[in-house]
Amino acid sequence: MFKFTNYVMLFAPIGRSARDGAFTIGTQDRGVLVNLGKLSSHFTFATEFIFVVLVFGHRCVHSVRLPIRAILPRRARARVTGVRKHKQRIGVNESDA
């Protein structure tokens, strides 16, 4: 029974797309399918782009080590340096934090 349910679930997206296409062609013209195809492809590519940016962008940002001086203003650098000195005083390594 579960194997049959698995087959139904595998082919459900195809059936849903065919149903939507038949309904659209039946009630409107075929030109609407072009717009639906564009919408679907844009959504797919946008989702993939966001995924790539979030996953690989996060890795790229953390692999590049910029000096603090290039990123933070002077007051923030002083706070970060104070936090680093406090961590060293209490014995916390940079890799542990």
SULVEN-V386038 format. One record per pair of residues at least 24 apart in sequence whose ideal C-beta (glycine too) atoms are under 10 Angstrom apart, sorted by the first residue. I is the first residue (numbers start at 1). J is the second residue. Records with the same first field share a line. If there is no record, write none. Layout:
I: J ; J
//
This chain:
none
//
